[in-house]
Amino acid sequence: MNADERRFEVLRAIVADYVSTNEPVGSKTLVEQHDLGVSSATVRNDMAVLEEEGLIAQPHTSAGRIPTDQGYRTFVDRIHEIKPLTSPERRAIHAFLGGALDLDDVMRRSVRLLAQLTQQVAVVQYPTLTQSTVRHVEVVTIASARLMLVLITDTGRVDQRMVDLGDVIGEEDVTRLRTVLNSAMAGKRLADASASVAELPEQAPPELRETMSRVCGVLIETLVEHPDERMVLGGTPNLTRNVADFPGSLRQVLEALEEQVVVLRLLAAARDSEGVTVRIGMENEAEEMQTTSVVSTGYGLHGTVLGGMGVVGPTRMDYPGTMAAVRAVASYVGEILAGR
């Protein structure tokens, strides 16, 4: 191998040892534990070049070196193929996720599984309503002048909203409402369904016009113009086990996870790109996340991306294993939603 390839092998070995031990890595250790095929002096020279290029750094006066964010990036960019999970791992994932009872259970199981597989914090975003198709709209009488709208999408997501009518409504009119709403919305993307819903009040008979207007207003405003972004978080204790990886910043990271907005933005970016996205350290725009790495991807069905999922952890992360786990779980979630 030429000098550049050899130096990359040295970098790869430093990344592997540091991720494994959380200790700075010296040339003597590299020569003893890795079949680099060169002398300790050559490895020291290669490490000096890597340090000059900003790929490794000396954290304190010890002889060892650790990867920098740029070093991790160089390493990740050279992962040409994501190692597939073993057959037993794949079977275990499929069995665990396949036992889910409904969409909420799929989301909970996915986040728990991802946190266990990676030993990091896992995040799974619910399917976004804007990408979903309406399967059915149910109208339920709660009181004489109050209805509950239940919107069920093709992904199994269920959203409920209350509508105060200001006037009493009979069961016959509730049935008419249900029929009209399903005729207008069933089988359509929410963005398309909104246009149909907007026309319904004018088309309604006079005695139903006010009721239809209120119902349609709630549907459009709440479910179309402002679709809820929901996510499930799991494995937070995994972060606290690695406090040393977040010098002075663990509280900031935990607060960012709790607020969710930052994480949802990261997942949205992953949905818009192909494959698995890896953001390392300073590559994360949010300042609170700049001591973390985020590995994420989109999941979906029939070629449509419905949401994002991923893991958040320290930059000292098993990138190949984490990328494989994220990709595998996303693939199975897509399959399960497609089968529902």
KAHUUR-V364058 format. One record per run of one state. SS is the DSSP state (H for helix, E for strand, C for the rest). FROM is the first residue (numbers start at 1). LEN is the number of residues. Records with the same first field share a line. If there is no record, write none. Layout:
SS: FROM-LEN, FROM-LEN
This chain:
C: 1-2, 22-3, 26-1, 34-6, 53-3, 58-7, 68-1, 78-9, 99-4, 119-2, 126-3, 132-1, 144-2, 154-4, 165-6, 186-3, 204-2, 226-5, 235-2, 241-2, 246-4, 260-1, 272-5, 284-3, 290-2, 302-2, 315-4, 339-2
H: 3-19, 27-7, 40-13, 69-9, 87-12, 103-16, 129-3, 171-15, 190-14, 206-20, 237-4, 243-3, 250-10, 261-11, 281-3, 287-3, 319-20
E: 25-1, 56-2, 65-3, 121-5, 133-11, 146-8, 158-7, 189-1, 231-4, 277-4, 292-10, 304-11
